[in-house]
């Protein structure tokens, strides 16, 4: 008998979207396809891809790992996730796969040049242990990059459907009840500073249907992620039907416009008293 997929915090791959794990794999792939290019541009600007190996903490199905390896073929990447069944789908991504808890990393102190946490911390009840481990395994001067959202600053849509506000609130409440936090975007800079990182900066990014098909926004705006809430009893079937109807209307409207807003926050592992960066040294 095989073990059930691991769940940590508010994330459970088998119960996140319509279609179980298969549906979630498709959603993760579509999500990465939608916004990764914008995220990568900022990651490069902030120095995440400058020095390896890069630890992708919470790599999941490898949707981003594969894109990272294609965009930066010379950068070694380690793909790590607590869910072994989900991580198996990352096979062939060009990176070693490590199953481990992000709060107990099986890596040597100072052994990586960068850490990426993409849509991970919103699912963690207490981000501090995971950030502490990220700081431990980073070399002095290494960079951490966190990509996240904030449900109160999610973006804009035109037309808007005010009647969906309670439906979306139900999803946020369910995640909060499971130990997650969909408003973590506003807290990231303080979390990194409080975790001992230096040079903390925030860079917002936007993705719109000016450059992507409206249907590509289904992982964020479509009704698929609401289906598990109906199964759990948190959302009545009428709420799901309403969301599905409004999504169909939005897709059919040639003038519909959507902008999704995300946040990239970066920090640096500080140098100790006896250490200094090569950029600041003199011979």
N, C-alpha and C positions, 0 to 999 in steps of 0.2 A: 504493500500500500504506500503510495507516494505521500510525501508531506504536503500539507496545504500551503498555498502561497503565503509568504510572510506579510504581515501588515505592520506598519509602524506609524504611530501618531494617527493623523486623520486620513492617511492615504491607504487604500486597499485596491490594488489593480483589478481585482475581480469584481469590485462593487462600485466602481467610479462612474461607469457609463453604460449605456445600452450595449448588450452583447458580451458582457463579462470581459475576460482578459482579451479576447479577440477584438472586441470593440475598443478597448483601451489602447491596444497596440496601434490600431488605426488612428485613434485620436492623438496619440503622442507623435506619430509620424506627421500628421497634418499640422499639429501645433508647431513642430520644429520647422516644417517647410514654410510656414507663414511668417515667422519672425526671426529666424536664426540669422539671416544676413544682416539685419539691423543690429542684433545683439553682438555678432562677431565684429562688426565695425567698431563698436565701442570697446569690446574686449581688447582688440588690437591697440586702440588708442590708449588704453589704460595699462598696457604692458603685460597682459595675461599670457600672451602667446610668445613672449620674448625668450623664456627659458623653461626647459622641461626638467623632469617630466611634469606634465599637468595631471593632477588628480581630479577627475570628474566625479564628485561625490553625489550619489543619487543618480547614476547614469541610466537606470531603468532598462528600457528596451534597446538602448544604443542609438536612438534616432539622432541625437545631437553628437554622439561619439563619432558616428560615421561622417557626419558633416565636418566636424573638427579635423578629422584625419584627412579628408579630401582637401580642405582649405589650407591646412598646415601640415603637409606630408612629412616635414622634417621635425615635427614636434612630437616627442613621445607622450602618449596619453595612457593613463591607468583608469579603467572604468570600474567603479565600485558602487555596489548597491546592497542593501540588506535583504532584498527579495531575490533569492537564487532562481526561482522559476521565471521571474520577469527578466533577469539578467541573461538567462540562457538565450533569449531572443536577440541579444547583442552579438552573438557569435559571428565572426567574420568582419567585425568592425575595425580590425587592425590594431586593437589594444588588448592588453591582458585584462581578464575579467576577474574581479575580486569580490567575493561575497562577505560582507562584514557590516557591522553597525557603525554608522558614522561617528558615534560618540566613543567608539573603542577601535580605533584604526590599527590594523596590523602592519604599520609602516614605521620605519625608523625615524627618530627625531631629526628634523632638518634634511629630509630625503627628497623633497619635491620642490619644484620651482614655482608652482602655481596650483591653486585650488579653485574649482568652479562648483558653485551650488546653484543650480537652475531650477526654480520652482520647487524647492525642497523645504526651506525653512517655514513656509506657510503651513506645513503639515506637522511640524515638530512642536510639541508642547513647551519644551524648554530648549531654545536654541543654544544656550550657553555651553553645554558640554561638547556639542558638535563644533562650535566655533573654537573652543579651547583645543580640541584635537587638530583642527585645521591649522591653528597657529603653531602647535607643536611640530607637525610634520613639515611645515614650510621652512625653507632656508631663510636666514636673515636677508631682507630685501625682497623676498618672494611676495607674490601678489595673490590676494583672494578676491574673487569676483562673485557677487551674489545677484542673481536675476530674479525679480519678484513682481508682484502686483499689489494693488490696494483696492479693495472692493468699493471704497468710497470715491476713488479716483480712477475708475476703470477705463474711462474714455467718453466718447460721444456717439450718439446714433441719431439719425434723422431719416424717417420719422421715429419719434420715441413713443413707447406704449406705457404710460404710467400704470396701467392695470397690472403690469408684470412686476412691479416693485416688490410686492409681497411674496411673489414666487422666488425671485432672486434672493430676497432676505431669508427665505426658508433654507436655501442652499448654504448661505453663509452661516446660519445658525446651526445647521447640521454639522458643518465642518468644525465650528467652534465647540460644539458638544462632544466631538470626537477628539478634541485636544489641539485643533488647528487654529489658524488665525489668518483670515483673508484680508486683514488690514495691516499686515506686517510691513508693507512697503514703507510706511511713514516712520517705522521704528528701526530700519536697517542701519542708518548711520550711527545711531546711538548704540545699537547692539555691537557693531564692529568696534567702535571706540571703547565701549565698556569691556569688550573682550581682549583689549590690549593691542589692537591694530592701529597703525599710524597712517597719516596721509589719507584719511578716509574721504572719498568723494562720491557724489551721486550724479548719475547721468540718466535722464529720462529718455525713452524712445517711443516712437509712435509708428503704428502700422495701419494703413488705410486701404479701402477698396478703390482708391485712385490707382493703385499699383498691383492690387491682388483682386481676383474674382470675389464677389460678395460671398459665394458659397464656401470659399476657403476659410471664412470666419466661423463656420459651423462648430469647431471644437470649443469656441468660447460663447457663441450666441445661440447655437442650436439646442433643441430640447433633449438631446441624448443623455446629457449628464443629469437630467432631472428624473429619469426613469427609476434609478435606485431609490430615490426619495419616496416615490410612490410605493415601491415594494416594501420599504421600511415603515410606511404609514405616516411619514413626516409631511407628505404632500398629497392632497386629494387628486384623484384622476382628472378632475376638472381643471386643476392648475396645470397639469401636463398638457392637456388638450388645448388650453389657452395659449401656452408657450409655443406649441407646435403650430397653431394657427397663425400667430403673429410672426413667427419665423418664415412661414410660407409667404405671408403678405410682404415681408421685408425683401425676400428673394425676388418676388415678382415686380417690385417697384423699381423702375429704371432710374429714378432719382434718389433712391436710398443711398445714404452715406454713413460709413462707420469708421471710427478711429479708436483703436485700442492703445492704451497707454501702459507702458511697463517701466520698470526701474532697474538700473544697473548700479550697484554700489560696490566700490572697490576699496581695499585697504592693503597696507604693507606690513609684513612681519618686521618688527623693529630690530635694529642692531643692538647688541649688548654693549656695555661700557667699554669693553676691550675690542670691539669690532667697528668697522667702518666700511662704507661702500667703496668699491673700486673707483666709482665716478668722482668721489670726493677725496681720493688719496693723492698724494704727491710723491714723486720718487726723488 
